[in-house]
Each structure stands twice: as C-alpha cells, then as structure tokens.
Amino acid sequence: METLYLTHPACRLHEMGDWHPECPARLDAISDQLLSSGLMPFLVAEDAPAVDAVDLARVHDPAYLADLTARSPAEGYAPIDPDTLMNPHTLEAARHAAGAGVAAVDAVMGGAHQTAFCAVRPPGHHAEGNRAMGFCFYNNVAVAARHAIDVWGLSRVAIVDFDVHHGNGTEAIFAGDERVLMCSFFQHPLFPNSGVDAPAFNMLNSPLPAYSAGDAVRPIVTDRWLPAIEAFKPELLLISAGFDAHREDDMGQMGLVEADYAWMTQQLVGAADRHAQGRVVSLLEGGYSLSALGRSVVAHIRALAKL
C-alpha cells in the first residue's frame, strides 16, 4: 500500500525573513531529494486541506486563536517573539500544516493508506495550548492526535518526537492524559530548556548531551521506547519528525545521520505493525541543513513505505 504524501503550496508562502533558518527552501530541498531518489512514484501526493476550526479548538484556547488572527499582518512581519514572526500568509500555511495531520489520520484510519508523511511548515511541536513559540503557531501533531481520539474514538495514541529540541508544546498539551504516550529524545541543555523536571507519567523523555550520535540514540529506542510502546499497544502512532539532530545541522550539536533516521523509523513501523494495523502518520518538524534534511526525509519515507 502506497504511502500518502501531503503538502500544500501555501506552506511555502510563510516566511520570516531572509535570515531565518525555518524557510520555504526546506520544502524545496525535500521535494528535490524525493524526485532525484526515484521515490515519488511510490507515493500518493495530495494537497493538504485547511484544518477545521473545531479541530484547532480541541487543542488551542479560543482566545489564543483569536489573538493570532488579530495579529496577522496585512504586510510585512508581526513578531511573536524574536525568532517567531508572522507574515500575511502565515496563518494560511499553518492551517494547511495542521490540516495535513488531520487528513493523514483520516486516510490511515479509513484504510486508504497505512502510512503518511506531511511535508508541511510551519512546524508545530513547540506551540502550547495558548502560546506560539519556537517557529510554531498551531501544534500540528497534537491537533492530529486529538482528532484521532475525538473523531475516531481511539483510546491509545503514541507520539514519538525525535527532533533535537524538546517538544514542550506537545508535552504541555498531553501531560497526564492516559490516552497518549509520548516518547522523545532531545539535546539538553538546548532550547526550550524543558523536559527534564519530573515529566508526567505518560511522558518518556530522554535528554541527551551535545555531541550524542546514533550509538547513544539507538539504545534509547530499543531499551526505553519500544518496551513502553509494546506495553501501551497504541492504535495509531504519530511522529514529530524533526531532522535537526543530524550531524550537519547547526541548530543543535548532535550527530545523527540518515541511517539512524531510517533505523528509528523501521523500529517504529514494526511496532505499528504489531499493534496499530501499521498506521503511522509523520509530520515534519525541524531540520535546517537543507541537504541533510532532504536526504534524511528520503531515508525516513523509504522506511515508512517499506522500500
């Protein structure tokens, strides 16, 4: 069964200035590598729809959503914080980024596809219920998870986050929610400097020091994540797929390579095969070295599609 590939042209219109690493060229780097790799014929490419307001309101405070709309500029940039800015197209891009996760959940739950990758931006895992930060506005993976729980009636959703930065927003939204298991590793100390102080029972956090490479990450997957996932028996597995732990990415100081992302994905797909009827939805988070990002996404999608 072919893997669903969701993106949208609006995701290229959001930009925060020529200096900013979270740029439209990230999606171009992914599409270029997918074409040159020969993977595209094995994917079903579709435009991501815009998210429904009901789905956003399951995760985000209505006052926060209204404030974002009010702050959207007619031209130029509206700063949320020094690193997170809105341009006139930001909210349209964010709606399609969140909508991709919802559409992907519908596709895998409905049986049209087993796996999906959402090549979207802005990313989402730093966005809290009432706060934008860290390049993120809507928490895409959280919106997808709540859609799976509330619309599809799932009682066990696993979220795996392998971005170099801790997914503080996702953790804040689901901490203490027995319907969600979140597994993550991240470099610490590093923005947003969270995830190490008494996480909730359903948060399996593995902070790692700078310069950790695949030989440090793989035991976390085999010794911590997989046993927890096996015990939880998720009905759906979601991935916050950040690729900025790559050794070529200057946003962190970790040392992963494409083979590590492929191996991690294979382990997660295997767990989904055992417990979730193979259902995996992956959403792009970080990854700012353009060549490394494109190569890593190809390795990740190849493993998602079992190619």
Secondary structure in CASP SS format (residue, H / E / C, confidence):
PFRMAT SS
TARGET T0000
AUTHOR 0000-0000-0000
METHOD secondary structure of the structure
MODEL  1
M C 1.00
E C 1.00
T E 1.00
L E 1.00
Y E 1.00
L E 1.00
T E 1.00
H C 1.00
P H 1.00
A H 1.00
C H 1.00
R H 1.00
L C 1.00
H C 1.00
E C 1.00
M C 1.00
G C 1.00
D C 1.00
W C 1.00
H C 1.00
P C 1.00
E C 1.00
C C 1.00
P C 1.00
A H 1.00
R H 1.00
L H 1.00
D H 1.00
A H 1.00
I H 1.00
S H 1.00
D H 1.00
Q H 1.00
L H 1.00
L H 1.00
S H 1.00
S H 1.00
G C 1.00
L C 1.00
M H 1.00
P H 1.00
F H 1.00
L E 1.00
V E 1.00
A E 1.00
E E 1.00
D E 1.00
A C 1.00
P C 1.00
A C 1.00
V C 1.00
D C 1.00
A H 1.00
V H 1.00
D H 1.00
L H 1.00
A H 1.00
R C 1.00
V C 1.00
H C 1.00
D C 1.00
P H 1.00
A H 1.00
Y H 1.00
L H 1.00
A H 1.00
D H 1.00
L H 1.00
T H 1.00
A H 1.00
R H 1.00
S C 1.00
P C 1.00
A C 1.00
E C 1.00
G C 1.00
Y C 1.00
A E 1.00
P E 1.00
I E 1.00
D E 1.00
P C 1.00
D C 1.00
T E 1.00
L E 1.00
M E 1.00
N C 1.00
P C 1.00
H C 1.00
T H 1.00
L H 1.00
E H 1.00
A H 1.00
A H 1.00
R H 1.00
H H 1.00
A H 1.00
A H 1.00
G H 1.00
A H 1.00
G H 1.00
V H 1.00
A H 1.00
A H 1.00
V H 1.00
D H 1.00
A H 1.00
V H 1.00
M H 1.00
G C 1.00
G C 1.00
A C 1.00
H C 1.00
Q C 1.00
T E 1.00
A E 1.00
F E 1.00
C E 1.00
A C 1.00
V C 1.00
R C 1.00
P C 1.00
P C 1.00
G C 1.00
H C 1.00
H C 1.00
A C 1.00
E E 1.00
G C 1.00
N C 1.00
R E 1.00
A C 1.00
M E 1.00
G C 1.00
F C 1.00
C E 1.00
F C 1.00
Y C 1.00
N C 1.00
N H 1.00
V H 1.00
A H 1.00
V H 1.00
A H 1.00
A H 1.00
R H 1.00
H H 1.00
A H 1.00
I H 1.00
D H 1.00
V C 1.00
W C 1.00
G C 1.00
L C 1.00
S C 1.00
R C 1.00
V E 1.00
A E 1.00
I E 1.00
V E 1.00
D E 1.00
F C 1.00
D C 1.00
V C 1.00
H C 1.00
H C 1.00
G C 1.00
N H 1.00
G H 1.00
T H 1.00
E H 1.00
A H 1.00
I H 1.00
F H 1.00
A C 1.00
G C 1.00
D C 1.00
E C 1.00
R C 1.00
V E 1.00
L E 1.00
M E 1.00
C E 1.00
S E 1.00
F E 1.00
F E 1.00
Q E 1.00
H C 1.00
P C 1.00
L C 1.00
F C 1.00
P C 1.00
N C 1.00
S C 1.00
G C 1.00
V C 1.00
D C 1.00
A C 1.00
P C 1.00
A C 1.00
F C 1.00
N C 1.00
M E 1.00
L E 1.00
N E 1.00
S E 1.00
P E 1.00
L E 1.00
P C 1.00
A C 1.00
Y C 1.00
S C 1.00
A E 1.00
G H 1.00
D H 1.00
A H 1.00
V H 1.00
R H 1.00
P H 1.00
I H 1.00
V H 1.00
T H 1.00
D H 1.00
R H 1.00
W H 1.00
L H 1.00
P H 1.00
A H 1.00
I H 1.00
E H 1.00
A H 1.00
F H 1.00
K C 1.00
P C 1.00
E C 1.00
L E 1.00
L E 1.00
L E 1.00
I E 1.00
S E 1.00
A E 1.00
G C 1.00
F C 1.00
D C 1.00
A C 1.00
H E 1.00
R C 1.00
E C 1.00
D C 1.00
D C 1.00
M C 1.00
G C 1.00
Q C 1.00
M C 1.00
G E 1.00
L E 1.00
V C 1.00
E H 1.00
A H 1.00
D H 1.00
Y H 1.00
A H 1.00
W H 1.00
M H 1.00
T H 1.00
Q H 1.00
Q H 1.00
L H 1.00
V H 1.00
G H 1.00
A H 1.00
A H 1.00
D H 1.00
R H 1.00
H H 1.00
A C 1.00
Q C 1.00
G C 1.00
R C 1.00
V E 1.00
V E 1.00
S E 1.00
L E 1.00
L E 1.00
E C 1.00
G C 1.00
G C 1.00
Y C 1.00
S C 1.00
L H 1.00
S H 1.00
A H 1.00
L H 1.00
G H 1.00
R H 1.00
S H 1.00
V H 1.00
V H 1.00
A H 1.00
H H 1.00
I H 1.00
R H 1.00
A H 1.00
L H 1.00
A C 1.00
K C 1.00
L C 1.00
END
